[in-house]
Amino acid sequence: MKIYRPLLILARAIDHRVGKDDYDAPDIPILTQYEAWTAFFIKLSIIMVNFITCAFIIANVIHHW
């Protein structure tokens, strides 16, 4: 079950609901403070990559106007 916690952290970071088995209703995984901060930084890095990509696209459009 060691690999299960990192997958829960990643699921929480990308806002994916996870159930305990196939018949369980999906639920927001309960994480410790450390795991919640890890999920936060994963989500923050995804958002920052999106902003940086958008900035480069806008800069390219302005440069080639």
Sequence and secondary structure as in RCSB ss.txt:
>XXXX:A:sequence
MKIYRPLLILARAIDHRVGKDDYDAPDIPILTQYEAWTAFFIKLSIIMVNFITCAFIIANVIHHW
>XXXX:A:secstr
 TTHHHHHHHHHHTT  B SSTTS  B     HHHHHHHHHHHHHHHHHHHHHHHHHHHHHHHT 
